Amino acid sequence: MRAFLPVVDEAKIWRRLLKGDQQALAFFYEKYADVLLKYGLSVNYNREMVQDAVQELFVHIWNRRQNLTVPESVKYYLMVSLRRIILKEVRNSLLSTDAFSDDSFSYRCHEKHFAEEIEEDVHRNLQQAVRSLPTRQQEVIFLRFFEKLSYEEIASVTGLDYQILRNTIYRAIKTLRQVLLEKMPYISLISIISSLI
């Protein structure tokens, strides 16, 4: 039997943050810092950079609180904002090398071409990796990530027990991660899947 936790009105607490309440900022940090760290590590495996990005996110929120509005979902707002910070940091670290010319137009053309090549490579490698999975794992991966069905919907479609389904998806993702990291160690699995869905 689940214990019922009191419902917290995050919009009300966010409004307090917007008015300068440091305890409101601390509330969101304490509630979401670990979740954000885990999510950030799915975007980029550099733990130190992700930890810095989480800190930067909360500093940014505090410093720009007068310009912010109340989001529909604080959790998703924080996740999207963190992703932007991480991707910006990755892009800046790539740009800080002297490998690119100063001509921004030339850079954009090269970046677009490079991104297209990576996307094709990712797509091809992901298809090969999924095809190498056992048939049942292929099915549940397709339903979960390409059809975006919930675990309950997949269990209903496949007739699998809920826990067996979760274990099957876990094993499939673990196998995909191993295969793809061998082929493409420069890209995280979540980045690959999310870019193709």
Buried (B, 14 or more C-beta within 10 A) or exposed (E): EEEEEEEEEBEEBBBBBBEEBEEBBEBBBEBBBEBBBEBBBBBBBBEEBBBBBBEBBBEBBBEEBEEBEBBEEBBEBBBEBBBEBBBEBBEEEEEEEEEBEEEEEEEEEBBEEEEEEBEEEBEEBBEEBBEEBEEBBBBBBBBBBEEEBEBEEBBEBBEBEEEEBBEBBEBBBEBBBEBBBEBBEEBBBBBBBEBEE
